[in-house]
Amino acid sequence: MPTWTCPAECKDCGTLSSPRVKQHLSLDMMLDAIEKAKHSGFHNVVFTGGEPTLRWNDLLIAIKKAKELDFPTRIVTNAHWATNEKIAKEKVKKLIEVGLDEINFSTGDEHVRFIPIEKIINAILASVSLNLRAYLMIELKSERKITKETILNHPRIISLTETERKLFDLSESPWMPLNHNEVEKYPQGLTINRENIAFRTGCDSILQTYVIESDGKIGSCCGLGMRLIPELCVGDISSEENYLEKAIDAAENDILKLWIHYKGPERIIEWASEKDPEIKWENMYAHRCQACSRMYKDEKIRKIIKEHFQEMIAEIIHCAFLEEEYLPEKMGNSINSYRRLNSSQVVEGTL
């Protein structure tokens, strides 16, 4: 996260970004983190924020550095810079020249209050015309003006060639309140309950994605609202030379994070509710990050986890063995995961 500064100030922004937030990483910190990520076996580098393009020159240098180390690279942006298609092409061309592999855009009813939809369209067209893969994430609520169909039916998107259209994809993601007690309205069937929770899997962000935040802290996932959950901070970039390895060790020796990774926060809340029926959760959450926030902040759930987490250790180890050892071996996967779990590593987590 090169910066938390952003030209937009969306309600319930998942990173608490705004024009008034000024924290940012130095270029030296960014380059050092990229080098350490290579040494630690990471597979790609993503630049997000805030709005990463506000650090334009540093961003170009950092992308180039990542590409020199053979990292696939991606940026996440709101396309505020795409004032017209000509300027958008100039910007995208520079990103491609330094090695950018993919560009992700965000829009929806909150974003368009600050960034007009035409800027998103300009950026999408500029990207695919230059053979850069583009992806768009759209905010999902029950009542909204900007939808997937809004984009797909836009005349300029319809005019894309077949080749350009193959380079562009989009999806909708629930827009979640930062307050874990606030219940957003979503289309029917989107929130979790006992009928659909069996289809919820483990969280593929925690313990897989590590975030160097704009203030130098290291997060153990890229989750929305992560800044409001102190337990998800597992290190600091300026603390010591091997800060990234230390952060990984701290995260992977936390039983609760392992539990979230293999089971997901929704199932942990369900499990806690079986022990304390006063814990209500059905039809409250569509976005798992809000469920994760509830799990960390609700004192009743925290109490159940503290008192009964040991009951789940065997199951967590079993899940880890299947995912890390048994299935890769059976599938002939030659990639050795740097994460290995054994009983000596299982310790009480940050709760």
C-alpha angles and dihedrals in degrees: 000000000000090000142356091213113113134172087225127068104196119186109255093010105190093224097038089240126163141144089271097057108093107176115125141164119248117243090245090056091050094050093046092051091051091052092049091048089057091051091049095053102253117163107213143007124228127191115207139141145113090333110324095195089069084076090052103158094040090046092056091049092048094048090050091050092051091048092050086058090052095251119150104235135210137174129205113212142160091223094237086149096060096091090154136356094259094055090041090055092049091052095045092047091057091049091052092047092060092047111271111165102184139013125206124198132196128208143148139122093310096046096046090060084074107015115045116229091240089068089057090050091048090052095046093050092046091051099049093041087060092047095252117142111243130194129187127203116199126199113247123212132143092251116040144127100216113068139155088265091053089063099038092050094048107120093232092051091047088054093060115119119244090256092050092047091057089059093056129072135164142185141176125246128189114262104226133202114240089224106084090209094056115095116212122206113248136172112282116279097023100100121079123255139149092283096059107022091096087071093057113102133195121291110269093194104060113080089006101066121047118191128207099207125211093258093051097258119134119230124202094218140018093240125150111256091020091138089063094056110071092189090067090062107091104170150343128254094224098045101091143335097269094042096140095052090046091051092050091049091049092050097045093049091057110099093203093055090049089050091051091048095053101033108019129235094270093063092046090055090048090050091050091049090057088061094041113029090192088075104094120193113142116123092359102104136048096161115062093213089066089050088050090052090051091050093053097041105037107095093207092055092044090052093052091049093049093049100040110023091108089068088067101047095093092050092048091051089049091052090047092051092050094048100037103033119009103043097042090050093048091047092049092243109169095190111110112215114224087217117084125168126202134161094264090060095055109100135155109283134232094286 
